[in-house]
Amino acid sequence: MDKIVVEGGAQLKGEIRISGAKNAALPIMAATLLSPGKFLLSNVPRLRDVLTMEHVLRVLGAQVTHHDHSITVDTTNCNYHEAPYELVKTMRASICVLGPVLARLGRARVSLPGGCAWGPRPVDFHIKAMRDLGATVEIDHGYIVAEAKRLKGASIVFEKSSVGATENAMMAATLADGTTVIENAASEPEISALANFLRSMGAVIDGDGTGTITIEGADELRSADVNVVPDRIEAGTFMVAAAITRGDVLIMGADIAQCGAVVSKLREAGVEIIAVEDGIRVRGPERLESVNVTTAPYPGFPTDMQAQFMALMSVAGGSSVVTDTVYADRFSHVPELRRLGADITMDRNVAVVTGVEHLSGAKVMATDLRASAALILAGLVAEGTTEVSRVYHIDRGYEAIEKKLSGLGAHIWREKAAA
Ligand code: UD1
């Protein structure tokens, strides 16, 4: 298996460009299933998760071709309704084909995704939403089996904000008979990115970006083209890279308005962040201040930035309390950061990080996507060499991270596993 090797100590300087957002691209790809036709998706990141979603679409009958950062999807002959376990288990986001396939074909059979590196991640809200829209849903041999001749507009009230369930409900409702109102909807920017795409397909949607989304169902939608929005989590990760190395980096394409909570926590920690035309300039301080962070649904601090922020706090001057309220078990990076010399104690979903003067390079293992990013960030300032193995996790969600970092002056490279 490939590994990423980092020699710590380089101050990052220069300019990088942010790729398209994985978490916007994946549901948009699923939404192409709602209408027969040919779609052109641009600014799609070249990531393993995107390849997995291409595979899922092909299994459902789509023709998918990609060229560089564009994907063409032809959904004219999408007559298959089953997303198999072998694919869904490798990427939980495959669940977002449930709503579109059910709405278009009147039935869907989608494998339950199963657990995840940081514990159980249920899909009960997705199932509830399909039931609210009038589908019969059963669990059969590990599969969600949903049927409805035509979905009916309904009131859907989520007990907790869920990005994926909101997306599934919104997509399914675009082809339902009548009006759907989703309450306690997630308001992440990726929801609005999906809503914009659905509107360009002819859907009538109002209120995305707030907790209440209204959808007027249509008899049919049409194909459309889209340019995927920049990845706010990749942008946040590079902000931390600049901060932790006391660097000075221009992060082009990043939208500061979508990074509000991360920007304000970094500023509290002493990092200088300035909005520039088409990007953000980030300058790290000589010594970082410790600040507390609690994750929450948007516009709160994203759980997808918790691990990277913990790497930053591990070299800050003081103690910081990091709490994850979205995923209580998402701390698999903690033992690995400790291997690099970080001082972290844990009590359930609360970590106390006491900054140390120096981290020291070691062999560590990536355990999930954002955990691997955190280990690379820590490796950038650790004394000596850090080797991060199991980098297939990072390839799920960061496009050429080692190339982007080495372009900023980091001593980082990928070592290919012997064939
Ligand atoms: C999405 C993101 C992921 C991010 C997460 C939270 C994509 C492809 N992935 O994941 O990167 O970390 O949002 O911002 O966009 N829940 C239930 N039942 C459900 C669904 C969710 O209890 O049926 C709970 C989850 O366990 C979690 C919370 O709701 O505690 C939020 O999860 P959710 O927003 O659904 O995450 P995803 O959409 O899977």
Boltz pocket constraint, residues with backbone or C-beta under 6 A from the ligand:
constraints:
  - pocket:
      binder: B
      contacts: [[A, 22], [A, 23], [A, 24], [A, 26], [A, 92], [A, 93], [A, 120], [A, 121], [A, 122], [A, 123], [A, 124], [A, 125], [A, 126], [A, 127], [A, 160], [A, 161], [A, 162], [A, 163], [A, 164], [A, 165], [A, 186], [A, 190], [A, 302], [A, 303], [A, 304], [A, 325], [A, 326], [A, 327]]
      max_distance: 6.0
